Amino acid sequence: MTQITGTTIIVNVLFFLASCVADKRENTEAGEKVLVDVLPMIVDSLSTVYDLNDRYLVHLELIPDKVEYFGYDNLTEYFSEKPDKSSPERLVMLDSLRKSADDSLRFSKHEMTFGSTTLYFDMDDSLLNDPKYYGTFSLSNVVFDHTKNKGALYVAINCGNDCSRGMIFFIKVQSNKWVVDRIYQVWG
């Protein structure tokens, strides 16, 4: 009979924790690569609602206690009541997104420009006083389906009481490139 020692248990727990951290880092890096493809489409879709010409947004990390505003319950109910062929996988991705809702994307870039709109990923107080400042935006990490060919992320834009909103973007691989599949507004 094999005796399990305290050292064996500690080594196994440390190995498990290290693999979880590696998986999370790999998913975050994969999510950032995906966002490089879909961010122009996200900014374009925001520009159809907001006048972002020659304006900029500043990234703000998601606030965990504001998760109730994501509207997941309403969207989950919608997929359950009006199912289509994509509903089951979208429900799974929504559940994954809900579980990681306070895991805001930490982008490695300082800024990115799409057309005439710039996104800043580092908060700088001097940006807030600039007349071109439009508001803040938040991005969750991307969650993927089991095939890693579809995903979902939460995007929020905050620009005052009358124009702020949160959206779930479902994305997919099409012709070897990530594209926006569907957008659902969940609040605002």
C-alpha positions as CSV (number, residue, x, y, z in Angstrom):
1,M,0.0,0.0,0.0
2,T,1.3,3.4,-1.0
3,Q,1.5,6.1,1.7
4,I,0.6,9.6,0.7
5,T,2.7,12.2,2.5
6,G,2.0,15.8,3.1
7,T,4.8,16.7,0.7
8,T,3.1,14.7,-2.1
9,I,-0.2,16.5,-1.5
10,I,1.6,19.9,-1.5
11,V,3.5,19.1,-4.7
12,N,0.2,18.0,-6.4
13,V,-1.6,21.2,-5.3
14,L,1.2,23.4,-6.5
15,F,1.3,21.6,-9.8
16,F,-2.5,22.1,-10.2
17,L,-2.3,25.8,-9.4
18,A,0.6,26.3,-11.8
19,S,-1.3,24.7,-14.6
20,C,-4.4,26.9,-13.9
21,V,-2.2,30.0,-14.0
22,A,-0.6,28.8,-17.3
23,D,-4.1,28.1,-18.8
24,K,-5.3,31.6,-17.8
25,R,-2.2,33.3,-19.2
26,E,-2.6,31.3,-22.5
27,N,-6.3,32.2,-22.7
28,T,-5.5,35.9,-22.0
29,E,-2.8,35.9,-24.7
30,A,-5.2,34.2,-27.1
31,G,-7.9,36.7,-26.2
32,E,-5.6,39.6,-26.9
33,K,-4.6,38.2,-30.3
34,V,-8.3,37.8,-31.1
35,L,-9.1,41.4,-30.1
36,V,-6.5,42.7,-32.5
37,D,-8.7,41.3,-35.2
38,V,-12.1,42.3,-33.8
39,L,-11.3,45.7,-32.1
40,P,-11.7,47.6,-35.4
41,M,-15.1,46.0,-35.9
42,I,-16.1,46.8,-32.3
43,V,-15.0,50.4,-32.7
44,D,-16.9,50.6,-36.0
45,S,-20.0,49.3,-34.4
46,L,-19.7,51.9,-31.6
47,S,-19.1,54.6,-34.1
48,T,-22.5,53.9,-35.7
49,V,-24.1,54.8,-32.4
50,Y,-21.7,57.4,-31.0
51,D,-19.9,60.3,-32.8
52,L,-16.3,59.0,-32.2
53,N,-14.8,61.0,-35.1
54,D,-11.5,62.5,-34.0
55,R,-12.3,61.4,-30.4
56,Y,-10.8,58.9,-28.0
57,L,-11.8,56.5,-25.3
58,V,-9.8,55.5,-22.3
59,H,-9.8,51.9,-21.1
60,L,-11.1,51.3,-17.6
61,E,-10.9,47.9,-15.9
62,L,-14.2,46.2,-15.2
63,I,-15.6,46.7,-11.7
64,P,-16.5,43.3,-10.1
65,D,-19.4,44.7,-8.0
66,K,-21.1,46.0,-11.2
67,V,-21.5,42.6,-12.7
68,E,-25.2,42.7,-12.1
69,Y,-25.5,45.3,-14.8
70,F,-24.3,42.9,-17.5
71,G,-27.8,41.7,-18.1
72,Y,-26.8,38.1,-18.4
73,D,-30.0,36.8,-17.0
74,N,-32.1,38.6,-19.6
75,L,-29.9,37.3,-22.4
76,T,-29.9,33.8,-21.1
77,E,-33.7,33.9,-20.9
78,Y,-33.8,35.3,-24.5
79,F,-31.7,32.4,-25.8
80,S,-33.8,29.9,-23.9
81,E,-37.2,31.3,-25.1
82,K,-36.1,31.9,-28.7
83,P,-33.6,29.2,-29.4
84,D,-31.8,28.9,-32.7
85,K,-29.0,26.5,-33.7
86,S,-26.4,28.8,-32.0
87,S,-28.3,29.2,-28.7
88,P,-26.8,26.2,-26.8
89,E,-23.2,27.2,-27.4
90,R,-24.0,30.9,-26.7
91,L,-25.5,29.9,-23.4
92,V,-22.3,28.0,-22.5
93,M,-20.2,31.0,-23.5
94,L,-22.4,33.4,-21.5
95,D,-22.0,31.2,-18.4
96,S,-18.2,31.3,-18.9
97,L,-18.3,35.0,-19.4
98,R,-20.4,35.4,-16.2
99,K,-17.9,33.4,-14.2
100,S,-15.0,35.6,-15.5
101,A,-16.9,38.9,-15.5
102,D,-14.6,40.7,-13.2
103,D,-11.6,39.5,-15.2
104,S,-11.0,42.7,-17.2
105,L,-8.6,42.5,-20.1
106,R,-5.2,43.9,-19.5
107,F,-3.9,44.9,-22.9
108,S,-0.2,45.0,-23.5
109,K,-0.5,48.0,-25.9
110,H,-0.6,51.6,-24.8
111,E,-2.9,52.8,-27.5
112,M,-4.5,51.8,-30.8
113,T,-6.1,53.9,-33.5
114,F,-8.9,52.8,-35.8
115,G,-9.9,55.3,-38.4
116,S,-10.1,58.6,-36.5
117,T,-10.8,57.0,-33.1
118,T,-8.0,56.2,-30.6
119,L,-8.3,53.8,-27.7
120,Y,-5.9,54.4,-24.8
121,F,-5.2,51.4,-22.5
122,D,-3.4,53.4,-19.8
123,M,-5.4,55.8,-17.6
124,D,-3.7,59.2,-17.7
125,D,-5.5,62.1,-15.9
126,S,-4.3,64.6,-18.6
127,L,-6.4,62.7,-21.2
128,L,-9.6,63.3,-19.2
129,N,-9.3,67.1,-19.6
130,D,-8.7,67.0,-23.4
131,P,-11.8,68.1,-25.5
132,K,-11.3,65.0,-27.7
133,Y,-12.0,62.8,-24.7
134,Y,-15.3,60.9,-25.2
135,G,-15.5,58.5,-22.3
136,T,-14.3,55.2,-21.0
137,F,-14.6,51.7,-22.3
138,S,-14.2,48.3,-20.7
139,L,-13.4,44.9,-22.3
140,S,-13.7,41.5,-20.7
141,N,-11.3,38.8,-21.6
142,V,-12.5,36.7,-24.5
143,V,-14.1,33.3,-23.6
144,F,-14.0,30.6,-26.3
145,D,-16.2,27.6,-27.1
146,H,-14.7,24.2,-27.1
147,T,-13.5,24.4,-30.7
148,K,-11.7,27.8,-30.1
149,N,-13.4,29.0,-33.3
150,K,-16.1,31.0,-31.6
151,G,-16.0,33.3,-28.6
152,A,-17.7,36.0,-26.6
153,L,-16.7,39.2,-24.8
154,Y,-18.4,41.9,-22.9
155,V,-17.8,45.5,-24.0
156,A,-19.0,48.6,-22.1
157,I,-18.8,52.3,-23.1
158,N,-19.4,54.9,-20.4
159,C,-19.9,58.5,-21.6
160,G,-22.6,59.9,-19.3
161,N,-26.0,59.0,-18.1
162,D,-27.7,59.1,-21.5
163,C,-25.2,57.3,-23.7
164,S,-23.6,54.5,-21.7
165,R,-24.3,50.9,-22.6
166,G,-23.0,47.4,-22.2
167,M,-22.9,44.8,-25.0
168,I,-22.1,41.1,-25.5
169,F,-20.2,40.5,-28.7
170,F,-20.2,37.0,-30.1
171,I,-17.3,36.4,-32.5
172,K,-16.3,33.7,-34.8
173,V,-13.5,32.6,-37.2
174,Q,-14.4,33.3,-40.8
175,S,-11.9,32.8,-43.6
176,N,-9.1,32.4,-41.0
177,K,-9.9,35.8,-39.4
178,W,-11.9,36.7,-36.3
179,V,-15.1,38.6,-37.1
180,V,-18.1,39.9,-35.1
181,D,-21.0,37.5,-35.5
182,R,-23.7,39.1,-33.3
183,I,-24.0,41.9,-30.9
184,Y,-26.5,42.0,-28.0
185,Q,-27.1,45.1,-26.0
186,V,-27.6,44.1,-22.4
187,W,-28.0,47.4,-20.7
188,G,-28.2,51.1,-21.5
